[in-house]
Amino acid sequence: MELESVKKKLISIIEISSSFNNRNTLDELLVQIANKSIDILDCERVSLFILDKTNKLLWSKVAIGSGRIEVPYEQGIVGYCARSGKIVNIKDAYTNKYFDKSVDQRTGYKTKTILCLPLIALNGEILGIFEAINKKNAIFNDDDIQITQVYCTTIARAIENSKLYQELKRTFYNFLETLASAIDARHPITSGHSKRVTNIAMRIGNAFNLPENDIEKLRIAGLLHDIGKIGISDSILKKHGKLTTEEHSEMKRHPLITYYILRNINFPEGKEDIPFIASHHHERPDGKGYPDGLLSNEIPLLAKILAIADIFEALSAKREYKEPFDLPKIKRILSEERGKQVDGDVVDKFFTIIDDVFKETKIDQKEITLF
C-alpha cells in the first residue's frame, strides 16, 4: 500500500477505536464502524451480523447498503464463516458453493467479491460476522484482511461488553422488582402497586417521546418510589378505614424516608436525580404537596409523571376504603385536579393513552389476584 493510503487507513482505525470512548449506544457505534469500513476497504456494502444460537440464525445488526438480512446458520457464506470460525475471502461469489444466488436474483444486485471475518469473544465464542461486499475495481487483499482484523477485535469486545451490560442490567431490574414486591407485600391489598406505577409512568414518558435515559430513570424511580414505607409501622399501613390526622402525618413521612435511603446509593452519571424524583411523587403543582410543598415550576417533569401514575393506579385499584373506580370517573377526577393535584400538560398527554393503560392495568390486577 502507498504511504498516504496506509496513513489514511490507520487514522480511520484510530477513529473507530476512539469512538468507543464516546457516549454512544452500541447501535450508533456499529453504524459508525460500518460506514468507516466502507471507506477503509473501498467497497460497496458492509454488514455486521449477530449470531442468534437459540434460533440458529445470523441477523444483520447493521447493513450499510441494504435492508435487514437474516441468514440461517447452516446456509450462505456468512453461515459457513460462523460455523468454521475462518476468514473467508471470495474473489468470485458465483463460483463459490456456499453463495446463495437467489438474493441477487430477487434484488437485482450483482455480488462479485466477499470478505467475511468472524467476531470472536475472549473465550473463543463466535459472536457474529463482519461482511464486506464488492471491493471497487479490485479484490480484497491481505492488507484489507489485516486492517479489518484489528477493528473486528474492537467490535467483538464492544458486543461482548454490551451483552455483559445487558445481563447486569437485567439482574439489577429483577432485584429492584423483587425489592418493590417485598415492600408492597407488607400491605397485601396494594400487591403489585409499584410495578404498575412504573409501567404507567414509562408509558407516559414514551408518549412524551422522552430520551431512553429518562425512561430508565422513570423505571428505577417508579420501582423505588415507596421504599420509604419500610419506615412506616404496620398498624398504619394495614389500617382499615380512614387514617387519623396523626397517622396521616406519619404516612406522609414515607417520601422523605425514600429520599434518605436512596441518596446513599451511588447512581451512575446522568441518573443522580433519581432520589429526588422518587421522593417527590406526592408534590402538587399548586404547592400543597409534600414533602417540600414545591410549586409547579420546581417539580421535575419525571416527578410529575410519577405522581399521576401513582394517583391513577390508586384510583383504578381496590383499597380498604373503596372499590376500583371506572374509567369515566377516573378521567373526571383527573380533569378536576388539573393544575391543582396533577400537572396539566402531563394529564393531557396521559389522556392520549389512558384507555389502553386502563385495560392493561385491569389485566395485570386480575393476574395478581390469581396467585
C-alpha positions in Angstrom: 0.0 0.0 0.0 1.1 3.6 -0.6 2.2 5.6 2.4 -0.7 8.1 2.1 -3.2 5.2 1.8 -1.7 3.5 4.9 -1.8 6.7 6.8 -5.5 7.3 5.9 -6.5 3.8 6.9 -4.6 4.0 10.2 -6.3 7.2 11.1 -9.7 5.6 10.3 -8.8 2.7 12.6 -7.8 5.0 15.4 -11.1 6.9 14.9 -13.0 3.7 15.1 -11.3 2.6 18.3 -11.6 6.0 20.0 -15.3 6.1 19.2 -15.8 3.5 21.9 -14.9 6.1 24.4 -17.7 8.4 23.4 -21.2 8.3 24.9 -22.8 6.5 22.1 -25.1 3.5 22.1 -23.8 0.2 20.7 -26.1 0.6 17.7 -24.7 4.1 16.9 -21.1 2.8 17.3 -21.6 -0.1 15.0 -23.2 2.1 12.3 -20.2 4.4 12.6 -17.8 1.5 12.2 -19.7 0.1 9.2 -19.6 3.4 7.5 -15.9 3.9 8.2 -15.3 0.3 7.0 -16.8 1.1 3.6 -14.2 3.9 3.2 -11.3 1.9 4.5 -11.9 -1.1 2.4 -13.2 0.9 -0.6 -16.2 -1.4 -1.0 -19.9 -1.1 -1.8 -21.5 -2.7 1.2 -20.8 -3.7 4.8 -22.9 -5.7 7.2 -22.4 -6.7 10.8 -24.2 -9.9 11.7 -25.1 -11.1 15.2 -25.3 -14.8 15.8 -28.5 -16.0 17.4 -27.6 -19.5 18.6 -31.1 -20.2 20.0 -32.8 -19.7 16.7 -29.7 -20.8 14.6 -29.8 -17.6 12.8 -27.5 -14.7 11.7 -29.2 -11.4 11.5 -27.8 -8.0 10.4 -27.3 -5.7 13.3 -26.1 -3.2 10.8 -26.4 -3.4 7.0 -25.0 -0.4 5.2 -26.2 -0.5 1.6 -29.1 -3.0 2.1 -32.0 -3.7 4.4 -32.2 -6.1 7.3 -30.8 -9.5 6.4 -31.4 -12.9 8.0 -29.3 -15.9 7.2 -29.9 -19.4 8.6 -26.8 -20.6 10.5 -26.5 -23.6 8.1 -26.6 -21.6 4.9 -24.7 -19.0 3.0 -21.1 -17.7 3.2 -21.7 -15.9 6.5 -23.1 -19.1 7.9 -20.0 -21.0 6.8 -17.8 -18.3 8.3 -19.7 -18.6 11.6 -19.6 -22.4 11.7 -15.9 -22.7 10.7 -14.6 -19.6 12.5 -12.4 -19.0 9.5 -11.7 -15.8 7.5 -13.4 -16.2 4.1 -12.1 -14.2 1.1 -14.0 -14.8 -2.1 -12.8 -13.4 -5.4 -15.8 -14.6 -7.4 -19.0 -15.1 -5.5 -20.8 -17.0 -8.3 -18.2 -19.8 -8.3 -18.5 -20.4 -4.5 -20.7 -23.3 -3.5 -21.9 -21.5 -0.3 -23.1 -18.4 -2.2 -26.9 -18.0 -2.4 -27.6 -16.5 -5.8 -31.3 -16.1 -5.1 -30.7 -12.9 -3.1 -29.1 -11.2 -6.1 -31.9 -12.6 -8.4 -34.5 -11.1 -6.1 -32.9 -7.7 -5.6 -31.1 -7.2 -8.9 -27.8 -6.6 -7.1 -24.6 -8.2 -8.5 -22.3 -9.7 -5.8 -18.8 -10.1 -7.0 -16.2 -10.2 -4.2 -16.9 -11.0 -0.5 -14.8 -10.7 2.6 -16.1 -12.3 5.9 -14.4 -12.3 9.3 -15.7 -13.9 12.5 -16.3 -11.7 15.5 -14.7 -13.7 18.3 -15.2 -13.3 22.0 -12.4 -13.6 24.5 -13.4 -17.2 25.3 -13.4 -18.1 21.6 -17.1 -18.0 21.1 -18.4 -16.7 17.8 -20.5 -13.6 18.4 -21.2 -12.7 14.8 -19.7 -11.9 11.4 -18.3 -8.9 9.6 -19.0 -9.0 5.9 -17.8 -6.6 3.2 -19.0 -6.9 -0.4 -17.7 -5.8 -3.8 -14.3 -4.1 -3.4 -14.3 -1.4 -6.0 -12.2 -2.2 -9.1 -10.2 -4.9 -7.3 -10.4 -7.9 -4.9 -9.9 -7.9 -1.2 -6.2 -8.5 -0.3 -4.1 -9.4 2.7 -3.8 -5.7 3.7 -7.6 -5.4 3.8 -7.8 -8.6 6.0 -5.1 -7.4 8.4 -6.7 -4.0 8.8 -10.2 -5.5 9.2 -8.9 -7.9 11.8 -7.8 -5.0 14.0 -11.2 -3.4 14.3 -13.1 -6.7 14.3 -11.4 -7.3 17.6 -12.7 -4.0 18.8 -16.2 -4.8 17.5 -16.2 -8.1 19.3 -15.2 -6.5 22.6 -18.0 -3.9 22.2 -20.6 -6.6 21.6 -19.3 -8.7 24.4 -19.3 -5.8 26.8 -22.8 -4.9 25.7 -24.0 -8.4 26.4 -22.5 -8.3 29.8 -24.0 -4.9 30.5 -27.5 -6.2 29.4 -27.1 -9.2 31.7 -26.1 -6.9 34.6 -29.0 -4.5 33.8 -31.5 -7.4 33.7 -30.2 -8.6 37.1 -30.4 -5.1 38.5 -34.0 -4.6 37.4 -35.0 -8.1 38.6 -33.6 -7.1 42.0 -35.5 -3.8 42.1 -38.8 -5.6 41.1 -38.2 -8.1 43.9 -37.5 -5.4 46.4 -40.6 -3.4 45.3 -42.7 -6.5 45.6 -41.4 -7.2 49.1 -42.3 -3.6 50.1 -45.8 -3.8 48.6 -46.3 -7.2 50.2 -46.3 -5.5 53.7 -49.7 -4.2 52.6 -51.4 -7.2 50.7 -54.1 -5.1 49.1 -51.5 -3.0 47.3 -49.7 -6.0 45.8 -48.1 -5.1 42.5 -48.6 -1.4 43.1 -45.0 -0.3 42.5 -44.6 -2.3 39.3 -47.9 -1.0 37.9 -47.0 2.6 38.7 -43.6 2.0 37.0 -45.2 0.7 33.8 -47.8 3.5 33.7 -45.0 6.2 34.2 -42.9 4.6 31.4 -45.9 4.6 29.1 -46.4 8.3 29.8 -42.7 9.0 29.3 -42.8 7.3 25.9 -45.9 9.3 25.0 -43.8 12.4 25.6 -41.0 10.9 23.4 -38.6 11.3 26.3 -35.0 10.0 25.8 -34.1 6.5 26.8 -32.2 7.7 29.9 -35.3 9.5 31.2 -37.4 6.3 30.6 -34.8 4.4 32.6 -35.0 6.9 35.4 -38.8 6.5 35.5 -38.3 2.8 35.7 -35.9 2.9 38.6 -37.7 5.7 40.5 -41.1 4.0 39.9 -39.9 0.8 41.4 -38.3 2.6 44.4 -40.8 5.4 45.0 -42.4 3.7 48.0 -39.3 2.2 49.5 -39.7 4.7 52.4 -42.8 2.8 53.6 -40.3 0.4 55.1 -40.1 3.0 57.9 -43.9 3.2 58.5 -45.5 0.9 61.1 -47.8 -1.9 60.0 -50.5 -0.5 62.3 -50.8 2.5 59.9 -50.0 0.7 56.6 -52.6 -2.1 57.2 -55.2 0.0 58.9 -58.8 -0.5 57.7 -60.6 2.8 57.2 -59.6 6.4 57.3 -56.3 7.4 59.0 -56.3 9.9 61.9 -54.6 13.3 61.5 -51.6 11.9 63.4 -51.5 8.7 61.4 -51.8 10.6 58.1 -48.8 12.8 59.2 -46.8 9.7 59.9 -47.7 8.2 56.5 -46.6 11.4 54.8 -43.1 10.8 56.1 -42.5 7.9 53.6 -41.3 10.1 50.6 -38.7 11.7 52.9 -37.6 8.3 54.1 -37.4 7.2 50.5 -35.1 10.2 49.8 -32.8 9.4 52.8 -32.5 5.8 51.7 -31.8 6.5 48.0 -29.4 9.4 48.5 -26.9 6.9 49.9 -26.9 4.9 46.6 -24.2 5.8 44.1 -26.4 6.1 41.0 -24.5 6.3 37.6 -23.7 9.6 35.9 -26.9 11.0 34.4 -29.1 9.3 36.9 -28.1 11.2 40.1 -31.5 12.9 40.4 -33.4 9.6 40.9 -33.6 10.0 44.7 -35.3 13.4 44.2 -37.7 12.1 41.5 -38.7 9.1 43.5 -39.2 11.0 46.7 -41.3 13.8 45.2 -44.2 11.9 43.7 -46.6 13.5 46.2 -45.8 17.1 45.2 -48.6 19.1 43.6 -48.5 22.0 41.1 -50.5 24.1 43.5 -47.8 23.8 46.2 -50.0 21.8 48.6 -48.0 18.6 48.2 -45.3 17.0 50.3 -42.5 16.6 51.5 -41.4 20.1 50.3 -44.5 21.8 49.1 -42.9 22.6 45.8 -44.7 24.8 43.2 -45.2 23.5 39.6 -42.1 25.1 38.1 -40.0 23.5 40.9 -41.2 19.9 40.3 -39.2 18.0 37.7 -41.3 16.6 34.8 -40.4 13.0 35.7 -41.7 13.5 39.3 -44.9 14.9 37.8 -45.2 11.9 35.6 -44.6 9.6 38.5 -47.2 11.5 40.5 -50.0 11.0 38.0 -49.1 7.3 37.5 -49.3 6.8 41.3 -52.7 8.6 41.5 -54.1 6.7 38.5 -53.0 3.3 40.0 -54.6 4.1 43.3 -57.9 5.2 41.7 -58.1 2.2 39.4 -57.3 -0.3 42.2 -59.1 -1.7 45.2 -58.3 -0.1 48.6 -59.7 -0.8 52.1 -61.7 2.4 51.9 -63.0 2.0 48.3 -63.6 -0.3 45.3 -61.8 0.4 42.0 -63.2 3.4 40.1 -64.3 3.0 36.5 -62.5 4.9 33.7 -65.1 7.7 33.3 -64.8 8.6 37.0 -61.0 8.5 36.9 -61.0 10.8 33.9 -63.4 13.2 35.6 -61.2 13.3 38.8 -58.0 13.9 36.9 -59.7 16.6 34.8 -61.0 18.3 38.0 -57.5 18.1 39.6 -55.8 19.5 36.5 -53.3 22.2 37.6 -54.0 21.5 41.3 -53.0 18.0 42.3 -51.7 17.0 38.9 -49.8 18.8 36.1 -52.0 19.9 33.2 -49.6 19.0 30.4 -49.0 15.6 31.9 -52.7 15.0 32.2 -53.3 16.0 28.6 -50.6 13.6 27.4 -51.8 10.8 29.7 -55.3 11.2 28.3 -54.0 10.2 24.8 -53.1 6.7 26.1 -55.3 6.4 29.2 -57.9 4.0 27.6 -55.2 1.4 26.7 -53.4 1.9 30.1 -56.6 1.3 32.0 -57.2 -2.0 30.1 -53.7 -3.2 30.7 -53.9 -2.2 34.4 -57.1 -4.3 34.9 -55.5 -7.3 33.2 -52.4 -7.0 35.5 -54.6 -6.7 38.6 -56.5 -9.8 37.7 -53.3 -11.8 37.1 -52.0 -10.8 40.5 -55.2 -11.9 42.3 -54.9 -15.4 40.8 -51.7 -16.2 42.8 
